[in-house]
Amino acid sequence: VGTASLFIAEKAAVQQHWLVSARGVGLIVGPMMTPRLISKMVWIGEIQLGAALILICKAVCVAGIPRTSSPAGLYLGFFLMGVAMSTLDTLGLYLVGRYVQKKGGMMLSFYDACYGIGGMLAPFITIAEPDFAWDVLAGIEMLLAMSLAGRRLLKGKPRDWKTKLRIEDGHASQGAVDGSGSPCCIAAVPQRVIRAGIAFTFISQI
């Protein structure tokens, strides 16, 4: 995104750092805007369809950015892209912690490795085909969205999704919900874990 945004900034006569900052704001506020959405998706077992919908929204933003010349439209596109990215990232980490559990360390390492490989290859693709890089990204995201949605519609929900995801204090949930239909009585994440995660995220983005 950083490399591709340089071409967008030159084309639209805007400053690149404002575009990147708009995405950064989306990355910040995304997890604060969507926790109820993520909890609801997990609680009703519609993670695949929910993730597919978010991917489609992100793909629309990505495809629209190179076709927009308005600075306001570009800022909005980068902001919404950041919101979608942070929501997907939060959902992925949540699922690793809940579903994979004991193998979570291995899965997170694989997740970070894929992220790093993508970050390494993306600038080369952007430099080689700056006019089509955004479309390539949007196409990949649409394929992922269709794959997730198709799998959910054809095969249904995983048989053990309630046992794996509705967990309260280490035990499978028996269906306890609050007034809004969301899970209740879930153990809080230790504050030191939250502080460490925030610090790591801030340093890695600098």
Secondary structure, DSSP 8 states (H G I E B T S, - for coil): -HHHHHHHHHHHT--HHHHHHHHHHHHHHHHHHSHHHHHHHHHHT-HHHHHHHHHHHHHHHHHHGGG---HHHHHHHHHHHHHHHHHHHHHHHHHIIIIIGGGHHHHHHHHHHHHHHHHHHHHHHHHH-TTTHHHHHHHHHHHHHHHHHHHHHHH-S-TTHHHHH-EETTEE----B-TTS-B-S-----HHHHHHHHHHHHHHH-
